[in-house]
Amino acid sequence: MIDLSHIDDLARRLSSLVPPGLRGESSRELRDELQQNFKSVLQTGLGKLDLVTREEFEVQRAVLLRTREKLDELQRAVATLEAQLGAAPAAHPPSSAPHH
């Protein structure tokens, strides 16, 4: 979920960009309406994006790090086993003739 306070802040910033001629007391309602419109457009636009929360991102990052550590561990184990197999004498060399 997107933090609505950030959207409110951005909408306020956008409404502050209204030309100075529209900033008088009589146009306060216009600024408020513009701010609400900005907020609505921002929420709609951001809602269409495929975004994840920071928490979801951090969870997936932790899973990826654990997976990477496990992969490194498995690669070391395979390398060790390959080294042991390469150093061990072959008791029964593989036969190329099919067995019936």
C-alpha positions in Angstrom: 0.0 0.0 0.0 1.2 3.5 -0.9 1.7 5.9 2.0 -1.1 8.5 1.5 0.8 11.1 3.4 3.3 11.2 0.6 0.5 11.7 -2.0 -1.0 14.5 0.1 2.4 16.2 0.3 2.9 15.9 -3.4 -0.6 17.2 -4.1 0.2 20.2 -1.8 3.4 20.8 -3.6 1.7 20.7 -7.0 -1.1 23.1 -5.8 1.6 25.5 -4.6 2.8 25.7 -8.2 -0.5 27.4 -9.1 0.3 30.9 -10.6 0.5 33.7 -8.1 -2.7 35.4 -9.5 -4.7 32.4 -8.3 -3.3 32.4 -4.7 -5.5 35.1 -3.2 -8.0 34.4 -0.5 -10.9 34.3 -3.0 -9.2 31.5 -4.8 -8.6 29.3 -1.7 -11.5 27.0 -2.8 -9.9 26.7 -6.3 -6.5 25.7 -4.8 -8.2 23.2 -2.5 -10.1 21.7 -5.4 -6.9 21.6 -7.5 -5.1 19.9 -4.6 -7.9 17.3 -4.4 -7.8 16.7 -8.1 -4.0 16.3 -8.0 -4.3 13.8 -5.2 -7.0 11.8 -7.0 -4.9 11.7 -10.2 -1.8 10.7 -8.3 -3.7 7.9 -6.4 -5.2 6.6 -9.6 -1.9 6.7 -11.5 0.1 5.1 -8.8 -2.6 2.5 -8.2 -2.2 1.3 -11.8 1.5 0.6 -11.3 2.7 -2.8 -10.2 4.4 -1.6 -7.0 5.4 -3.3 -3.8 5.8 -1.9 -0.3 9.2 -1.4 1.3 8.3 -4.2 3.7 7.5 -6.6 0.9 10.7 -5.6 -0.9 12.8 -6.2 2.2 11.2 -9.6 2.8 12.0 -10.7 -0.8 15.5 -9.3 -0.5 16.1 -11.4 2.7 14.8 -14.5 0.9 17.1 -13.8 -2.1 20.1 -13.4 0.2 19.4 -16.7 2.0 18.9 -18.4 -1.3 22.2 -17.0 -2.6 24.0 -18.2 0.6 22.5 -21.7 0.2 23.5 -21.8 -3.5 27.1 -20.8 -2.6 27.1 -23.5 0.1 25.8 -26.1 -2.4 28.4 -25.1 -5.0 31.2 -25.5 -2.5 29.8 -29.0 -1.6 29.6 -30.0 -5.2 33.1 -28.8 -5.8 34.3 -30.8 -2.8 32.5 -34.0 -4.0 33.9 -33.5 -7.5 37.4 -33.1 -6.1 36.9 -36.3 -4.0 35.6 -38.2 -7.0 38.5 -37.0 -9.2 41.1 -38.1 -6.6 39.5 -41.5 -5.8 40.5 -44.4 -7.9 37.8 -45.7 -10.1 36.6 -49.0 -8.7 34.4 -49.9 -11.7 35.0 -47.8 -14.8 31.8 -47.1 -16.6 31.0 -49.6 -19.4 30.0 -48.4 -22.8 28.4 -51.8 -23.6 24.7 -52.0 -22.9 23.6 -54.6 -20.3 20.8 -57.0 -21.2 
